[in-house]
Amino acid sequence: MKAERLIPFLCLLIVTGNLFGQTNNSPKKLLQGFDAASLSNVEVIASGGNDEVPCPPEYTNVISNTNLFTADEQELLNYITQTYGDETSNSVPPGSVMVSFKATPVQTSWGTHWDWVARLQFTNSDLTDEITPGGDLYRHKVRNRAGDGYDFNIDPTAPRSSAYGGGSGPDFWFQQMKRGVKDGLFVEVVHGDHCQQWMRYSNGWAVDKKLYWDPNYNKLAVWAKFKEPFDIDRTHDRDIQAAAEMLRALTTNALNAVPSKLPTSAEQLRSELETAVNNKDISTAISLVCWDGQDVEMKEMLAGMLAEALAKVGTNTIRLTLAPVPANFQMTKSSFLQDWEGDNGMRGKYNLPVIGMIHVDYTGKDATDKYPDVPYGKKGDSFYIAQMVGYQIPGKALRVRVDNLPGTYTGYWTYVSNGKEITIPISDQTNEFREGWGDYVKYCYVQRTSTNETPGFGNYFEYRITEGRITNMFVGTHQFTEEVPVVIFDSGQITNEEPVIYERK
């Protein structure tokens, strides 16, 4: 699911999540999602965030590193890169034939997309490859008759960058399986030849160590050593376990539940919501929200977020009061991105006219922050919590990506959206990943301002301009459409300080 779809439907999630989250003051370094007791036989050297350590040479994150990969593993990972890493390919891999393909259009509040599954049979073995789409990725499940094989998700269109030394291949995840259970290598590969994280499994349990590299520095962001097989895929955090139990109690009927008596006043809505939250009654809390314009997938995800938040409440309680709509309240949203991130074409509006707010107070903990109020509205004779739903305006994704590490540069680019020209300044001191949404990129000017060499890096950089385009995609002879980034300009290697200019013809 894309980040822009994660639109908060209930500010109460923010309140309970921040209000009752606890800080672990133990000096022992912890992996996220695990408490100290569960990590008694795990040595955590780097736990992520600001806790990083220099990467030892023996853990250099390249596929050719024999300390991390066997010869067979190197061969298999390189095969995946070479066979599935070309976004222009429209045929099945060599040595396989298509045995089935099924595509189904799915209509959601975000538009129409295609759910499909393709099944390939390798001609020189009993391996099959089941392929399904997953956002920007293609998911592959490769198995023999015994259930042995591997899974991988691959994104052949991932933007290339100078991180990890400037590789030029696809990004993908890879997991070896034995009789349907994780067994063997697990790795996330970036740019075709570097790995971002690495781990090994034995019969579903993590063994040896877990490594996660910082993409910008020669450091390990996560480094854990397992003194014995460790059940890493099952959280040992009691709060998260409690949330999972609550979520499991939510059946499909519960997610579709309606209140026994719909609130006919703002006061009744306030009272029922307060009772539901303090009683950890997720079904009732969900039923008090207006879900118009929202799809089931989002509803289930937000139910999980609410379950996790309520699990952290413990014996604390909240108190809700009614409040008027603030004078500066925004009924619509022009973008879900921060200004420095640019525009992704997403806009938002509340699915009910907002007529009031529910203010959140709480007991059992000192207040240090001001939490947002919860908007509500009226539909027919009933009152509901209003939520913001997103929609996308016409246009396409427009991006300029500068691979500048470690050089310095300055410049700007201009794109056109509905007849209006919008200019974005760029430099090595600003966010080079800011994006635009509109009709086309009109102009781009980039000038290198330093040619200082840094040991270990190439003495050049380059920039690319991409536009998202609806493209006919193929799996074998089967066709469907998908928006993919298309490179419309590549500066090539910039080695001097002369400006490199793109101007749309």
C-alpha positions as CSV (number, residue, x, y, z in Angstrom):
1,M,0.0,0.0,0.0
2,K,1.4,3.4,-0.9
3,A,2.3,5.9,1.8
4,E,-0.2,8.5,0.6
5,R,-3.1,6.1,1.4
6,L,-2.3,6.1,5.1
7,I,-4.9,8.8,5.9
8,P,-5.8,9.1,9.6
9,F,-9.5,8.4,10.0
10,L,-9.7,8.9,13.8
11,C,-7.4,11.3,15.7
12,L,-8.1,9.0,18.7
13,L,-5.5,6.6,17.2
14,I,-2.9,9.3,17.5
15,V,-4.0,10.2,21.0
16,T,-4.1,6.6,22.4
17,G,-0.9,5.7,20.5
18,N,1.1,8.6,21.9
19,L,-0.7,8.8,25.2
20,F,-0.1,5.3,26.6
21,G,3.0,4.2,24.7
22,Q,5.7,3.4,27.2
23,T,9.4,4.0,27.0
24,N,11.7,1.1,27.9
25,N,14.5,2.5,30.1
26,S,16.5,-0.7,30.2
27,P,20.2,-0.3,29.3
28,K,20.0,-3.5,27.2
29,K,19.7,-2.7,23.5
30,L,16.5,-4.1,22.1
31,L,15.2,-5.0,18.6
32,Q,12.0,-3.2,17.8
33,G,8.9,-5.3,18.8
34,F,10.8,-7.3,21.4
35,D,11.1,-6.8,25.2
36,A,14.2,-7.4,27.2
37,A,13.0,-10.8,28.5
38,S,12.6,-12.2,25.1
39,L,16.1,-11.1,24.0
40,S,17.9,-12.9,26.8
41,N,19.9,-15.0,24.3
42,V,20.2,-12.3,21.7
43,E,23.1,-9.9,21.7
44,V,22.1,-6.6,20.1
45,I,25.1,-4.6,19.0
46,A,23.2,-1.9,17.0
47,S,19.5,-1.5,17.4
48,G,18.7,1.0,14.7
49,G,17.7,4.7,14.7
50,N,20.7,6.7,16.0
51,D,22.3,3.6,17.4
52,E,24.7,2.6,14.6
53,V,28.1,1.1,14.5
54,P,30.9,1.0,11.8
55,C,30.5,-2.0,9.4
56,P,33.4,-4.5,9.7
57,P,35.1,-5.3,6.4
58,E,33.9,-8.9,6.6
59,Y,30.3,-7.7,6.4
60,T,30.7,-5.5,3.4
61,N,27.2,-5.6,1.8
62,V,27.9,-6.9,-1.7
63,I,26.6,-10.2,-3.2
64,S,30.2,-11.2,-4.0
65,N,31.1,-11.3,-0.3
66,T,31.7,-14.9,0.5
67,N,31.4,-14.3,4.2
68,L,27.7,-13.7,3.6
69,F,26.8,-15.7,0.5
70,T,27.8,-19.1,-0.8
71,A,28.6,-19.6,-4.5
72,D,25.2,-21.2,-5.1
73,E,23.5,-18.2,-3.4
74,Q,25.5,-15.7,-5.5
75,E,24.6,-17.5,-8.7
76,L,20.8,-17.6,-7.8
77,L,20.7,-13.9,-6.8
78,N,22.5,-12.9,-10.0
79,Y,20.1,-15.0,-12.0
80,I,17.1,-13.2,-10.5
81,T,18.7,-9.8,-11.2
82,Q,19.5,-10.7,-14.8
83,T,16.3,-12.6,-15.6
84,Y,13.6,-10.4,-13.8
85,G,15.4,-7.1,-13.5
86,D,14.5,-5.6,-16.9
87,E,11.3,-3.5,-16.8
88,T,11.1,-3.6,-20.6
89,S,10.8,-7.4,-20.8
90,N,7.5,-8.6,-22.0
91,S,8.1,-12.4,-22.1
92,V,8.4,-15.2,-19.6
93,P,11.8,-16.2,-18.4
94,P,13.9,-18.5,-20.6
95,G,13.4,-22.2,-19.8
96,S,9.7,-21.7,-18.8
97,V,6.3,-21.7,-20.3
98,M,3.0,-20.0,-19.2
99,V,0.5,-22.6,-18.0
100,S,-2.2,-20.3,-16.7
101,F,-3.1,-16.6,-16.3
102,K,-6.1,-14.9,-14.7
103,A,-6.8,-11.2,-14.4
104,T,-9.6,-9.5,-12.6
105,P,-10.4,-5.7,-12.5
106,V,-11.0,-4.4,-8.9
107,Q,-12.8,-1.2,-8.3
108,T,-11.9,0.8,-5.1
109,S,-12.3,4.4,-4.0
110,W,-8.9,5.0,-5.4
111,G,-9.8,3.8,-8.9
112,T,-9.5,0.6,-10.8
113,H,-6.6,-1.8,-10.6
114,W,-6.0,-5.3,-11.8
115,D,-5.6,-8.3,-9.6
116,W,-3.9,-11.1,-11.6
117,V,-2.0,-14.3,-11.1
118,A,0.3,-16.0,-13.6
119,R,1.7,-19.5,-13.3
120,L,4.9,-20.6,-15.1
121,Q,6.3,-24.0,-15.4
122,F,10.1,-24.5,-15.9
123,T,10.8,-27.0,-18.7
124,N,14.1,-28.3,-17.3
125,S,12.8,-29.0,-13.7
126,D,9.7,-29.5,-11.6
127,L,9.8,-25.9,-10.4
128,T,6.8,-23.6,-10.9
129,D,6.7,-19.8,-10.6
130,E,3.5,-18.2,-9.4
131,I,3.6,-14.4,-10.1
132,T,1.2,-11.8,-8.6
133,P,1.4,-8.0,-8.5
134,G,1.9,-6.1,-5.2
135,G,1.9,-2.3,-5.6
136,D,5.1,-1.5,-7.4
137,L,6.5,-5.0,-6.9
138,Y,6.0,-8.4,-8.6
139,R,5.8,-11.3,-6.2
140,H,7.2,-14.6,-7.2
141,K,6.6,-17.9,-5.4
142,V,9.0,-20.5,-6.9
143,R,8.5,-24.1,-5.7
144,N,9.1,-27.7,-6.6
145,R,6.7,-30.5,-5.8
146,A,8.1,-31.0,-2.3
147,G,7.4,-27.4,-1.4
148,D,11.1,-26.4,-1.6
149,G,12.2,-23.2,-3.3
150,Y,12.2,-19.5,-2.7
151,D,10.0,-16.4,-2.7
152,F,11.0,-13.0,-4.0
153,N,9.4,-9.6,-4.6
154,I,11.1,-7.5,-7.3
155,D,10.8,-3.9,-8.4
156,P,12.6,-3.5,-11.7
157,T,11.6,0.2,-12.0
158,A,13.1,1.3,-8.6
159,P,15.0,4.6,-9.1
160,R,18.8,4.1,-9.2
161,S,20.9,6.2,-6.8
162,S,24.5,6.6,-5.9
163,A,23.9,4.9,-2.5
164,Y,25.9,1.7,-2.1
165,G,28.3,2.9,-4.7
166,G,25.8,3.5,-7.5
167,G,24.6,0.0,-8.6
168,S,22.4,-0.3,-11.7
169,G,20.1,-3.2,-11.0
170,P,16.6,-3.8,-9.6
171,D,15.6,-3.9,-5.9
172,F,14.2,-7.2,-4.6
173,W,13.6,-9.3,-1.5
174,F,14.6,-13.0,-1.5
175,Q,13.7,-15.8,1.0
176,Q,14.6,-19.5,0.7
177,M,11.9,-22.0,1.7
178,K,11.8,-25.7,2.6
179,R,8.5,-27.5,2.6
180,G,6.7,-24.2,2.9
181,V,8.8,-22.9,5.9
182,K,11.5,-20.2,5.9
183,D,14.8,-22.1,5.7
184,G,18.0,-20.6,4.4
185,L,19.0,-17.2,3.2
186,F,16.8,-14.0,3.6
187,V,18.2,-10.9,2.0
188,E,17.0,-7.5,0.6
189,V,19.0,-6.5,-2.5
190,V,19.2,-3.0,-3.7
191,H,20.5,-1.8,-7.1
192,G,21.1,-5.3,-8.2
193,D,24.4,-6.0,-6.3
194,H,24.2,-4.7,-2.7
195,C,22.2,-5.9,0.2
196,Q,20.4,-3.7,2.7
197,Q,19.5,-6.5,5.2
198,W,20.6,-10.0,5.6
199,M,19.6,-13.0,7.8
200,R,19.4,-16.8,7.8
201,Y,16.6,-19.1,8.9
202,S,16.5,-22.7,10.1
203,N,13.1,-24.3,10.1
204,G,11.4,-21.0,10.5
205,W,13.7,-19.6,13.2
206,A,16.4,-16.9,12.8
207,V,20.0,-18.2,13.3
208,D,23.5,-16.7,13.2
209,K,22.8,-13.0,13.0
210,K,20.7,-10.1,11.6
211,L,22.3,-7.3,9.6
212,Y,20.8,-4.1,8.4
213,W,23.0,-1.5,6.6
214,D,22.7,2.3,6.6
215,P,22.2,3.2,2.9
216,N,24.3,6.4,3.1
217,Y,27.2,5.5,5.3
218,N,29.4,2.5,5.9
219,K,27.6,1.6,9.1
220,L,25.3,-1.2,10.4
221,A,22.0,0.2,11.6
222,V,21.0,-3.2,13.0
223,W,23.4,-5.9,14.1
224,A,22.1,-8.7,16.3
225,K,23.7,-12.1,17.1
226,F,21.5,-15.1,17.9
227,K,23.1,-17.4,20.5
228,E,20.4,-20.0,19.7
229,P,17.6,-20.2,17.1
230,F,15.2,-17.2,17.7
231,D,11.6,-16.9,16.8
232,I,12.0,-13.5,15.2
233,D,8.8,-13.5,13.2
234,R,6.6,-13.6,16.3
235,T,6.6,-10.5,18.4
236,H,7.5,-10.8,22.0
237,D,6.2,-7.4,23.0
238,R,3.2,-8.0,25.3
239,D,1.4,-4.8,24.2
240,I,1.6,-5.8,20.6
241,Q,0.6,-9.4,21.5
242,A,-2.5,-8.0,23.3
243,A,-3.3,-5.9,20.2
244,A,-3.1,-9.0,18.0
245,E,-5.5,-10.9,20.3
246,M,-7.9,-8.0,20.1
247,L,-7.6,-7.9,16.3
248,R,-8.2,-11.6,16.0
249,A,-11.4,-11.2,17.9
250,L,-12.6,-8.9,15.1
251,T,-14.4,-11.1,12.6
252,T,-15.7,-9.8,9.2
253,N,-19.1,-9.3,10.8
254,A,-17.5,-7.2,13.6
255,L,-15.8,-5.0,11.0
256,N,-19.2,-4.4,9.3
257,A,-21.0,-3.9,12.6
258,V,-23.4,-1.0,13.2
259,P,-24.4,0.3,16.6
260,S,-27.4,-1.3,18.2
261,K,-28.9,2.2,18.2
262,L,-27.4,4.8,15.9
263,P,-26.5,8.0,17.8
264,T,-29.1,10.7,17.1
265,S,-27.2,13.4,18.9
266,A,-23.7,14.6,19.2
267,E,-23.8,13.9,23.0
268,Q,-24.9,10.3,22.3
269,L,-22.0,9.9,19.9
270,R,-19.5,11.3,22.4
271,S,-20.8,9.1,25.2
272,E,-20.8,5.8,23.1
273,L,-17.3,6.5,21.8
274,E,-15.9,7.2,25.2
275,T,-17.4,4.0,26.6
276,A,-16.2,2.0,23.7
277,V,-12.6,3.2,24.0
278,N,-12.4,2.8,27.8
279,N,-13.9,-0.7,27.4
280,K,-11.5,-1.6,24.5
281,D,-14.6,-2.3,22.4
282,I,-13.1,-2.0,18.9
283,S,-16.3,-3.2,17.1
284,T,-18.4,-0.3,18.6
285,A,-15.6,2.2,18.0
286,I,-15.4,1.2,14.3
287,S,-19.2,1.3,13.9
288,L,-19.3,4.9,15.1
289,V,-17.1,6.0,12.2
290,C,-18.5,7.0,8.8
291,W,-16.8,4.7,6.2
292,D,-18.2,6.3,3.0
293,G,-15.6,6.5,0.3
294,Q,-13.2,4.2,2.1
295,D,-12.3,0.6,1.0
296,V,-12.3,-2.5,3.2
297,E,-8.5,-2.8,3.1
298,M,-8.1,0.6,4.8
299,K,-10.8,-0.2,7.3
300,E,-9.1,-3.4,8.3
301,M,-5.7,-1.7,8.6
302,L,-7.0,1.1,10.7
303,A,-8.8,-1.4,12.9
304,G,-5.4,-3.0,13.6
305,M,-3.9,0.4,14.5
306,L,-6.8,1.0,16.9
307,A,-6.4,-2.4,18.4
308,E,-2.7,-1.7,19.1
309,A,-3.4,1.7,20.5
310,L,-6.1,0.4,22.9
311,A,-3.9,-2.5,24.0
312,K,-1.5,0.2,25.4
313,V,-4.2,1.9,27.4
314,G,-4.0,-0.4,30.4
315,T,-5.9,1.0,33.4
316,N,-5.8,4.5,32.1
317,T,-9.0,6.1,30.8
318,I,-10.0,8.9,28.5
319,R,-12.7,11.5,28.9
320,L,-14.4,13.1,25.8
321,T,-16.1,16.5,25.6
322,L,-17.8,18.3,22.8
323,A,-16.2,21.3,21.2
324,P,-17.0,23.7,18.3
325,V,-15.2,23.6,14.9
326,P,-12.1,25.8,15.1
327,A,-12.1,28.8,12.9
328,N,-8.9,27.6,11.1
329,F,-10.2,24.0,10.6
330,Q,-9.5,22.8,7.1
331,M,-12.3,20.9,5.5
332,T,-10.2,19.8,2.5
333,K,-6.5,18.9,2.1
334,S,-4.5,20.0,-0.9
335,S,-1.8,17.4,-0.4
336,F,-0.9,14.6,2.0
337,L,2.8,15.3,1.5
338,Q,4.9,17.8,3.5
339,D,5.8,20.9,1.4
340,W,9.4,19.7,1.1
341,E,8.2,16.4,-0.3
342,G,6.3,18.0,-3.1
343,D,3.0,16.9,-4.6
344,N,1.8,13.4,-5.4
345,G,-1.6,14.4,-6.8
346,M,-3.5,13.2,-3.8
347,R,-6.2,15.5,-2.4
348,G,-8.5,14.9,0.6
349,K,-11.9,15.8,1.9
350,Y,-14.1,14.8,4.8
351,N,-16.8,12.2,3.9
352,L,-19.2,14.2,6.1
353,P,-19.8,17.9,6.6
354,V,-17.9,18.5,9.9
355,I,-20.2,20.2,12.4
356,G,-18.3,19.8,15.6
357,M,-15.3,18.3,17.3
358,I,-14.8,15.8,20.1
359,H,-12.0,16.8,22.5
360,V,-9.9,14.2,24.2
361,D,-8.7,14.4,27.8
362,Y,-7.3,11.6,29.8
363,T,-6.5,10.5,33.3
364,G,-3.7,8.3,34.7
365,K,-0.8,10.1,33.0
366,D,0.6,13.6,32.9
367,A,-0.3,15.6,29.8
368,T,2.7,17.0,28.0
369,D,1.3,17.5,24.5
370,K,-1.8,18.9,22.8
371,Y,-3.6,16.1,20.9
372,P,-5.9,16.8,17.9
373,D,-9.6,16.8,18.3
374,V,-11.9,14.3,16.5
375,P,-14.2,15.8,13.9
376,Y,-17.8,14.5,13.6
377,G,-20.8,15.1,11.3
378,K,-24.3,14.1,10.6
379,K,-25.7,11.7,7.9
380,G,-29.5,11.6,7.8
381,D,-30.6,11.5,11.4
382,S,-27.5,9.9,12.7
383,F,-24.1,11.3,14.0
384,Y,-20.8,9.7,13.1
385,I,-17.1,10.4,13.4
386,A,-16.0,12.0,10.1
387,Q,-12.8,10.8,8.3
388,M,-10.8,12.3,5.5
389,V,-10.8,10.3,2.3
390,G,-8.4,10.7,-0.5
391,Y,-8.8,11.1,-4.2
392,Q,-6.3,11.7,-7.0
393,I,-6.5,14.7,-9.5
394,P,-5.6,14.2,-13.2
395,G,-1.9,14.2,-14.0
396,K,1.1,11.9,-13.6
397,A,4.1,11.6,-11.3
398,L,7.0,13.9,-12.3
399,R,10.5,13.5,-10.7
400,V,14.1,14.7,-11.0
401,R,16.6,12.4,-9.3
402,V,20.2,13.6,-8.9
403,D,22.7,11.0,-8.0
404,N,25.2,13.3,-6.3
405,L,27.0,11.4,-3.6
406,P,29.5,12.9,-2.7
407,G,29.5,15.9,-5.1
408,T,27.8,19.3,-4.7
409,Y,25.4,20.9,-7.2
410,T,22.7,23.5,-7.6
411,G,19.8,24.0,-10.0
412,Y,16.0,23.9,-10.4
413,W,13.3,22.2,-12.5
414,T,9.9,23.4,-13.8
415,Y,6.8,21.4,-14.5
416,V,3.4,22.3,-15.8
417,S,0.2,21.4,-14.0
418,N,-3.2,22.4,-15.6
419,G,-1.5,25.2,-17.4
420,K,0.4,26.5,-14.4
421,E,4.2,26.4,-14.2
422,I,5.7,25.3,-10.9
423,T,9.4,25.6,-10.2
424,I,11.3,23.5,-7.7
425,P,14.8,24.5,-6.6
426,I,17.3,21.7,-6.0
427,S,20.8,21.3,-4.6
428,D,22.8,18.9,-2.6
429,Q,21.6,20.9,0.5
430,T,17.9,20.4,-0.3
431,N,15.6,17.3,-0.6
432,E,16.6,15.9,-4.0
433,F,13.6,13.5,-3.9
434,R,10.9,16.1,-4.0
435,E,8.3,15.2,-6.6
436,G,5.6,16.9,-8.7
437,W,2.3,16.0,-10.1
438,G,1.1,17.5,-13.4
439,D,1.3,17.2,-17.2
440,Y,5.0,17.3,-18.0
441,V,8.5,18.5,-17.0
442,K,9.2,21.6,-19.0
443,Y,12.8,22.6,-18.0
444,C,15.6,21.4,-15.8
445,Y,19.0,23.1,-15.0
446,V,21.7,21.3,-13.0
447,Q,25.2,22.6,-12.4
448,R,27.9,20.8,-10.5
449,T,29.6,23.1,-8.0
450,S,32.5,20.9,-6.9
451,T,34.7,18.3,-8.4
452,N,36.4,17.3,-5.2
453,E,37.1,13.6,-5.2
454,T,36.2,11.3,-2.3
455,P,38.1,8.1,-1.9
456,G,36.0,5.1,-2.8
457,F,33.5,7.0,-5.0
458,G,33.4,7.8,-8.7
459,N,34.3,11.4,-9.6
460,Y,31.0,12.1,-11.3
461,F,27.3,12.3,-10.8
462,E,24.2,12.4,-13.0
463,Y,20.5,13.2,-13.0
464,R,17.4,11.6,-14.6
465,I,13.9,13.0,-15.3
466,T,11.0,10.5,-15.1
467,E,7.3,10.8,-15.9
468,G,4.8,8.2,-14.8
469,R,3.0,6.8,-17.9
470,I,0.2,4.3,-18.3
471,T,2.0,1.4,-20.0
472,N,0.9,-1.9,-21.5
473,M,2.5,-4.6,-19.4
474,F,2.8,-8.2,-20.4
475,V,3.2,-11.5,-18.6
476,G,3.8,-13.9,-21.5
477,T,1.1,-13.0,-24.1
478,H,-1.3,-11.5,-21.5
479,Q,-1.6,-7.7,-21.4
480,F,-2.7,-5.3,-18.7
481,T,-2.0,-1.6,-18.0
482,E,0.0,0.0,-15.2
483,E,1.6,3.3,-14.5
484,V,5.4,3.1,-14.4
485,P,8.1,5.8,-14.3
486,V,9.6,6.3,-17.7
487,V,13.0,8.0,-18.1
488,I,12.6,11.0,-20.5
489,F,16.1,12.4,-19.9
490,D,19.4,11.1,-18.6
491,S,22.2,13.6,-18.3
492,G,24.9,10.9,-18.4
493,Q,28.0,11.3,-16.2
494,I,28.7,14.9,-15.3
495,T,32.4,15.3,-14.7
496,N,32.9,19.1,-15.0
497,E,31.2,22.3,-13.8
498,E,29.3,23.1,-17.0
499,P,25.5,23.3,-16.5
500,V,23.5,20.4,-18.0
501,I,20.1,21.6,-19.3
502,Y,16.9,19.7,-20.3
503,E,14.3,21.6,-22.2
504,R,11.1,20.0,-23.5
505,K,10.8,20.2,-27.2
